[in-house]
Amino acid sequence: MEVLVNGETAQVSSTQLVDILKELGFEGDFAVAIDGEFIPRSMYAEQTLTAGNQLDVLSPIAGG
């Protein structure tokens, strides 16, 4: 299945968000949005994607 990940096209083998994140190598602390809608970490295992969805994975940035 083809989805957009941080603005770039990616081929993924699963429709489950939690599996897609693992497949793409995302680990640690980050926030996720699908088509601009924030997804709480508690919902990752229940969230599915379809072809063409836009997935944004954002790492926290420390400021000062």
Gaussian input, Z-matrix of N, CA and C with variables (Angstrom, degrees):
# hf/3-21g

backbone

0 1
 N
 C     1     B1
 C     2     B2     1     A1
 N     3     B3     2     A2     1     D1
 C     4     B4     3     A3     2     D2
 C     5     B5     4     A4     3     D3
 N     6     B6     5     A5     4     D4
 C     7     B7     6     A6     5     D5
 C     8     B8     7     A7     6     D6
 N     9     B9     8     A8     7     D7
 C    10    B10     9     A9     8     D8
 C    11    B11    10    A10     9     D9
 N    12    B12    11    A11    10    D10
 C    13    B13    12    A12    11    D11
 C    14    B14    13    A13    12    D12
 N    15    B15    14    A14    13    D13
 C    16    B16    15    A15    14    D14
 C    17    B17    16    A16    15    D15
 N    18    B18    17    A17    16    D16
 C    19    B19    18    A18    17    D17
 C    20    B20    19    A19    18    D18
 N    21    B21    20    A20    19    D19
 C    22    B22    21    A21    20    D20
 C    23    B23    22    A22    21    D21
 N    24    B24    23    A23    22    D22
 C    25    B25    24    A24    23    D23
 C    26    B26    25    A25    24    D24
 N    27    B27    26    A26    25    D25
 C    28    B28    27    A27    26    D26
 C    29    B29    28    A28    27    D27
 N    30    B30    29    A29    28    D28
 C    31    B31    30    A30    29    D29
 C    32    B32    31    A31    30    D30
 N    33    B33    32    A32    31    D31
 C    34    B34    33    A33    32    D32
 C    35    B35    34    A34    33    D33
 N    36    B36    35    A35    34    D34
 C    37    B37    36    A36    35    D35
 C    38    B38    37    A37    36    D36
 N    39    B39    38    A38    37    D37
 C    40    B40    39    A39    38    D38
 C    41    B41    40    A40    39    D39
 N    42    B42    41    A41    40    D40
 C    43    B43    42    A42    41    D41
 C    44    B44    43    A43    42    D42
 N    45    B45    44    A44    43    D43
 C    46    B46    45    A45    44    D44
 C    47    B47    46    A46    45    D45
 N    48    B48    47    A47    46    D46
 C    49    B49    48    A48    47    D47
 C    50    B50    49    A49    48    D48
 N    51    B51    50    A50    49    D49
 C    52    B52    51    A51    50    D50
 C    53    B53    52    A52    51    D51
 N    54    B54    53    A53    52    D52
 C    55    B55    54    A54    53    D53
 C    56    B56    55    A55    54    D54
 N    57    B57    56    A56    55    D55
 C    58    B58    57    A57    56    D56
 C    59    B59    58    A58    57    D57
 N    60    B60    59    A59    58    D58
 C    61    B61    60    A60    59    D59
 C    62    B62    61    A61    60    D60
 N    63    B63    62    A62    61    D61
 C    64    B64    63    A63    62    D62
 C    65    B65    64    A64    63    D63
 N    66    B66    65    A65    64    D64
 C    67    B67    66    A66    65    D65
 C    68    B68    67    A67    66    D66
 N    69    B69    68    A68    67    D67
 C    70    B70    69    A69    68    D68
 C    71    B71    70    A70    69    D69
 N    72    B72    71    A71    70    D70
 C    73    B73    72    A72    71    D71
 C    74    B74    73    A73    72    D72
 N    75    B75    74    A74    73    D73
 C    76    B76    75    A75    74    D74
 C    77    B77    76    A76    75    D75
 N    78    B78    77    A77    76    D76
 C    79    B79    78    A78    77    D77
 C    80    B80    79    A79    78    D78
 N    81    B81    80    A80    79    D79
 C    82    B82    81    A81    80    D80
 C    83    B83    82    A82    81    D81
 N    84    B84    83    A83    82    D82
 C    85    B85    84    A84    83    D83
 C    86    B86    85    A85    84    D84
 N    87    B87    86    A86    85    D85
 C    88    B88    87    A87    86    D86
 C    89    B89    88    A88    87    D87
 N    90    B90    89    A89    88    D88
 C    91    B91    90    A90    89    D89
 C    92    B92    91    A91    90    D90
 N    93    B93    92    A92    91    D91
 C    94    B94    93    A93    92    D92
 C    95    B95    94    A94    93    D93
 N    96    B96    95    A95    94    D94
 C    97    B97    96    A96    95    D95
 C    98    B98    97    A97    96    D96
 N    99    B99    98    A98    97    D97
 C   100   B100    99    A99    98    D98
 C   101   B101   100   A100    99    D99
 N   102   B102   101   A101   100   D100
 C   103   B103   102   A102   101   D101
 C   104   B104   103   A103   102   D102
 N   105   B105   104   A104   103   D103
 C   106   B106   105   A105   104   D104
 C   107   B107   106   A106   105   D105
 N   108   B108   107   A107   106   D106
 C   109   B109   108   A108   107   D107
 C   110   B110   109   A109   108   D108
 N   111   B111   110   A110   109   D109
 C   112   B112   111   A111   110   D110
 C   113   B113   112   A112   111   D111
 N   114   B114   113   A113   112   D112
 C   115   B115   114   A114   113   D113
 C   116   B116   115   A115   114   D114
 N   117   B117   116   A116   115   D115
 C   118   B118   117   A117   116   D116
 C   119   B119   118   A118   117   D117
 N   120   B120   119   A119   118   D118
 C   121   B121   120   A120   119   D119
 C   122   B122   121   A121   120   D120
 N   123   B123   122   A122   121   D121
 C   124   B124   123   A123   122   D122
 C   125   B125   124   A124   123   D123
 N   126   B126   125   A125   124   D124
 C   127   B127   126   A126   125   D125
 C   128   B128   127   A127   126   D126
 N   129   B129   128   A128   127   D127
 C   130   B130   129   A129   128   D128
 C   131   B131   130   A130   129   D129
 N   132   B132   131   A131   130   D130
 C   133   B133   132   A132   131   D131
 C   134   B134   133   A133   132   D132
 N   135   B135   134   A134   133   D133
 C   136   B136   135   A135   134   D134
 C   137   B137   136   A136   135   D135
 N   138   B138   137   A137   136   D136
 C   139   B139   138   A138   137   D137
 C   140   B140   139   A139   138   D138
 N   141   B141   140   A140   139   D139
 C   142   B142   141   A141   140   D140
 C   143   B143   142   A142   141   D141
 N   144   B144   143   A143   142   D142
 C   145   B145   144   A144   143   D143
 C   146   B146   145   A145   144   D144
 N   147   B147   146   A146   145   D145
 C   148   B148   147   A147   146   D146
 C   149   B149   148   A148   147   D147
 N   150   B150   149   A149   148   D148
 C   151   B151   150   A150   149   D149
 C   152   B152   151   A151   150   D150
 N   153   B153   152   A152   151   D151
 C   154   B154   153   A153   152   D152
 C   155   B155   154   A154   153   D153
 N   156   B156   155   A155   154   D154
 C   157   B157   156   A156   155   D155
 C   158   B158   157   A157   156   D156
 N   159   B159   158   A158   157   D157
 C   160   B160   159   A159   158   D158
 C   161   B161   160   A160   159   D159
 N   162   B162   161   A161   160   D160
 C   163   B163   162   A162   161   D161
 C   164   B164   163   A163   162   D162
 N   165   B165   164   A164   163   D163
 C   166   B166   165   A165   164   D164
 C   167   B167   166   A166   165   D165
 N   168   B168   167   A167   166   D166
 C   169   B169   168   A168   167   D167
 C   170   B170   169   A169   168   D168
 N   171   B171   170   A170   169   D169
 C   172   B172   171   A171   170   D170
 C   173   B173   172   A172   171   D171
 N   174   B174   173   A173   172   D172
 C   175   B175   174   A174   173   D173
 C   176   B176   175   A175   174   D174
 N   177   B177   176   A176   175   D175
 C   178   B178   177   A177   176   D176
 C   179   B179   178   A178   177   D177
 N   180   B180   179   A179   178   D178
 C   181   B181   180   A180   179   D179
 C   182   B182   181   A181   180   D180
 N   183   B183   182   A182   181   D181
 C   184   B184   183   A183   182   D182
 C   185   B185   184   A184   183   D183
 N   186   B186   185   A185   184   D184
 C   187   B187   186   A186   185   D185
 C   188   B188   187   A187   186   D186
 N   189   B189   188   A188   187   D187
 C   190   B190   189   A189   188   D188
 C   191   B191   190   A190   189   D189

   B1=1.4470
   B2=1.5223
   B3=1.3130
   B4=1.4555
   B5=1.5249
   B6=1.3299
   B7=1.4629
   B8=1.5306
   B9=1.3069
   B10=1.4622
   B11=1.5249
   B12=1.3184
   B13=1.4584
   B14=1.5225
   B15=1.3135
   B16=1.4655
   B17=1.5283
   B18=1.3330
   B19=1.4522
   B20=1.5179
   B21=1.3429
   B22=1.4592
   B23=1.5165
   B24=1.3112
   B25=1.4543
   B26=1.5190
   B27=1.3361
   B28=1.4665
   B29=1.5231
   B30=1.3180
   B31=1.4601
   B32=1.5270
   B33=1.3197
   B34=1.4640
   B35=1.5247
   B36=1.3234
   B37=1.4634
   B38=1.5219
   B39=1.3309
   B40=1.4613
   B41=1.5204
   B42=1.3202
   B43=1.4625
   B44=1.5238
   B45=1.3374
   B46=1.4684
   B47=1.5267
   B48=1.3205
   B49=1.4580
   B50=1.5175
   B51=1.3178
   B52=1.4617
   B53=1.5339
   B54=1.3254
   B55=1.4643
   B56=1.5261
   B57=1.3208
   B58=1.4667
   B59=1.5275
   B60=1.3224
   B61=1.4654
   B62=1.5273
   B63=1.3315
   B64=1.4672
   B65=1.5193
   B66=1.3248
   B67=1.4614
   B68=1.5257
   B69=1.3232
   B70=1.4609
   B71=1.5330
   B72=1.3396
   B73=1.4616
   B74=1.5130
   B75=1.3194
   B76=1.4657
   B77=1.5185
   B78=1.3513
   B79=1.4616
   B80=1.5185
   B81=1.3137
   B82=1.4587
   B83=1.5127
   B84=1.3330
   B85=1.4619
   B86=1.5222
   B87=1.3024
   B88=1.4471
   B89=1.5225
   B90=1.3145
   B91=1.4650
   B92=1.5221
   B93=1.3350
   B94=1.4609
   B95=1.5241
   B96=1.3246
   B97=1.4616
   B98=1.5210
   B99=1.3235
   B100=1.4583
   B101=1.5171
   B102=1.3310
   B103=1.4662
   B104=1.5304
   B105=1.3491
   B106=1.4571
   B107=1.5147
   B108=1.3340
   B109=1.4638
   B110=1.5298
   B111=1.3461
   B112=1.4616
   B113=1.5236
   B114=1.3303
   B115=1.4571
   B116=1.5323
   B117=1.3270
   B118=1.4669
   B119=1.5337
   B120=1.3200
   B121=1.4664
   B122=1.5312
   B123=1.3064
   B124=1.4631
   B125=1.5327
   B126=1.3299
   B127=1.4611
   B128=1.5314
   B129=1.3351
   B130=1.4667
   B131=1.5256
   B132=1.3371
   B133=1.4589
   B134=1.5283
   B135=1.3238
   B136=1.4631
   B137=1.5265
   B138=1.3293
   B139=1.4612
   B140=1.5256
   B141=1.3185
   B142=1.4677
   B143=1.5258
   B144=1.3155
   B145=1.4484
   B146=1.5226
   B147=1.3120
   B148=1.4546
   B149=1.5263
   B150=1.3071
   B151=1.4654
   B152=1.5218
   B153=1.3266
   B154=1.4535
   B155=1.5133
   B156=1.3444
   B157=1.4684
   B158=1.5258
   B159=1.3279
   B160=1.4590
   B161=1.5195
   B162=1.3047
   B163=1.4582
   B164=1.5222
   B165=1.3300
   B166=1.4603
   B167=1.5163
   B168=1.3284
   B169=1.4580
   B170=1.5286
   B171=1.3333
   B172=1.4500
   B173=1.5132
   B174=1.3146
   B175=1.4791
   B176=1.5174
   B177=1.3394
   B178=1.4690
   B179=1.5233
   B180=1.3254
   B181=1.4681
   B182=1.5109
   B183=1.3227
   B184=1.4578
   B185=1.5217
   B186=1.3053
   B187=1.4588
   B188=1.5158
   B189=1.2687
   B190=1.4475
   B191=1.4639
   A1=107.94
   A2=116.84
   A3=122.03
   A4=110.46
   A5=116.33
   A6=122.93
   A7=108.17
   A8=116.02
   A9=120.99
   A10=108.11
   A11=116.44
   A12=121.49
   A13=107.52
   A14=115.24
   A15=121.31
   A16=110.96
   A17=115.77
   A18=121.44
   A19=115.89
   A20=117.75
   A21=120.99
   A22=110.04
   A23=116.67
   A24=122.17
   A25=110.18
   A26=115.92
   A27=121.25
   A28=109.13
   A29=115.98
   A30=122.48
   A31=107.33
   A32=116.70
   A33=121.46
   A34=108.59
   A35=115.85
   A36=119.84
   A37=113.49
   A38=117.72
   A39=121.53
   A40=110.33
   A41=116.13
   A42=120.87
   A43=111.11
   A44=118.20
   A45=123.07
   A46=110.13
   A47=117.00
   A48=121.65
   A49=111.86
   A50=117.72
   A51=120.48
   A52=110.95
   A53=117.42
   A54=121.15
   A55=111.55
   A56=116.53
   A57=120.34
   A58=110.44
   A59=117.18
   A60=120.53
   A61=111.09
   A62=116.88
   A63=120.70
   A64=110.54
   A65=116.07
   A66=121.63
   A67=111.75
   A68=116.53
   A69=121.26
   A70=112.93
   A71=117.24
   A72=121.32
   A73=115.66
   A74=118.09
   A75=119.78
   A76=109.68
   A77=115.60
   A78=122.33
   A79=108.80
   A80=115.82
   A81=120.32
   A82=112.70
   A83=115.22
   A84=121.45
   A85=110.69
   A86=116.21
   A87=122.15
   A88=108.79
   A89=115.59
   A90=121.98
   A91=107.62
   A92=116.05
   A93=121.00
   A94=109.83
   A95=114.95
   A96=121.71
   A97=108.04
   A98=116.07
   A99=121.79
   A100=106.67
   A101=115.38
   A102=121.80
   A103=111.38
   A104=115.62
   A105=121.41
   A106=115.64
   A107=118.10
   A108=121.28
   A109=110.10
   A110=116.32
   A111=122.20
   A112=110.10
   A113=116.10
   A114=122.32
   A115=108.20
   A116=118.65
   A117=120.38
   A118=110.51
   A119=116.31
   A120=121.36
   A121=111.31
   A122=117.68
   A123=121.42
   A124=112.52
   A125=117.43
   A126=122.00
   A127=113.41
   A128=118.51
   A129=120.99
   A130=112.44
   A131=117.53
   A132=120.98
   A133=112.52
   A134=117.07
   A135=121.40
   A136=113.23
   A137=117.19
   A138=121.87
   A139=110.97
   A140=116.59
   A141=120.79
   A142=109.67
   A143=115.29
   A144=121.98
   A145=108.90
   A146=115.59
   A147=121.54
   A148=107.73
   A149=116.11
   A150=120.89
   A151=109.88
   A152=115.59
   A153=121.27
   A154=115.34
   A155=117.72
   A156=119.01
   A157=109.68
   A158=115.10
   A159=121.49
   A160=108.41
   A161=116.46
   A162=123.61
   A163=108.61
   A164=116.29
   A165=121.37
   A166=108.10
   A167=116.07
   A168=122.50
   A169=106.22
   A170=115.58
   A171=121.77
   A172=111.53
   A173=115.84
   A174=120.82
   A175=108.89
   A176=116.68
   A177=118.91
   A178=110.64
   A179=114.77
   A180=120.89
   A181=108.02
   A182=116.26
   A183=120.98
   A184=109.52
   A185=115.87
   A186=120.26
   A187=110.09
   A188=115.42
   A189=116.43
   A190=114.14
   D1=142.45
   D2=-179.73
   D3=-103.50
   D4=127.66
   D5=175.81
   D6=-133.87
   D7=163.56
   D8=173.71
   D9=-95.77
   D10=127.94
   D11=179.35
   D12=-122.17
   D13=114.12
   D14=-177.63
   D15=50.55
   D16=40.41
   D17=175.13
   D18=87.11
   D19=-1.12
   D20=-179.44
   D21=-119.98
   D22=143.99
   D23=179.76
   D24=-69.50
   D25=135.72
   D26=177.69
   D27=-137.56
   D28=143.20
   D29=174.00
   D30=-97.19
   D31=127.07
   D32=179.12
   D33=-127.89
   D34=153.40
   D35=-175.79
   D36=-97.72
   D37=-11.04
   D38=-177.23
   D39=-117.20
   D40=162.81
   D41=172.54
   D42=-104.07
   D43=-12.19
   D44=-178.36
   D45=-80.92
   D46=127.44
   D47=-178.33
   D48=-54.10
   D49=-47.36
   D50=-176.69
   D51=-59.57
   D52=-38.86
   D53=178.85
   D54=-71.86
   D55=-38.16
   D56=178.83
   D57=-63.44
   D58=-43.20
   D59=178.75
   D60=-60.26
   D61=-42.08
   D62=177.47
   D63=-65.08
   D64=-45.29
   D65=-179.01
   D66=-59.19
   D67=-37.34
   D68=-178.76
   D69=-85.77
   D70=-2.78
   D71=174.46
   D72=85.29
   D73=17.28
   D74=178.03
   D75=-79.65
   D76=126.94
   D77=179.07
   D78=-138.22
   D79=160.13
   D80=175.45
   D81=86.12
   D82=-152.03
   D83=-177.22
   D84=-90.57
   D85=128.37
   D86=175.94
   D87=-163.79
   D88=162.63
   D89=175.51
   D90=-110.99
   D91=150.50
   D92=-177.41
   D93=-127.84
   D94=137.96
   D95=172.21
   D96=-130.04
   D97=140.36
   D98=174.45
   D99=-115.93
   D100=122.01
   D101=-177.50
   D102=50.09
   D103=40.40
   D104=175.86
   D105=84.26
   D106=-0.97
   D107=-178.97
   D108=-105.77
   D109=121.09
   D110=179.47
   D111=-60.32
   D112=136.66
   D113=178.14
   D114=-114.43
   D115=117.91
   D116=177.96
   D117=-63.11
   D118=143.77
   D119=-179.46
   D120=-53.97
   D121=-33.69
   D122=-179.40
   D123=-65.61
   D124=-14.54
   D125=-178.40
   D126=-103.63
   D127=-1.03
   D128=-176.64
   D129=-55.81
   D130=-43.77
   D131=-176.23
   D132=-68.93
   D133=-22.36
   D134=-176.97
   D135=-98.44
   D136=-12.13
   D137=-174.59
   D138=-86.03
   D139=134.14
   D140=176.13
   D141=-118.30
   D142=155.20
   D143=176.70
   D144=-116.51
   D145=158.19
   D146=173.50
   D147=-123.61
   D148=163.10
   D149=-179.24
   D150=-53.11
   D151=134.66
   D152=178.21
   D153=92.10
   D154=-9.93
   D155=177.44
   D156=-61.36
   D157=151.75
   D158=175.91
   D159=-104.88
   D160=119.78
   D161=-178.99
   D162=-109.56
   D163=122.52
   D164=175.97
   D165=-113.40
   D166=125.42
   D167=178.55
   D168=-118.04
   D169=118.07
   D170=-173.54
   D171=-119.34
   D172=128.61
   D173=176.92
   D174=-89.49
   D175=146.99
   D176=177.01
   D177=-67.43
   D178=146.20
   D179=178.94
   D180=-120.34
   D181=125.03
   D182=178.62
   D183=-79.21
   D184=136.76
   D185=179.50
   D186=-125.11
   D187=174.78
   D188=-178.08
   D189=-151.40

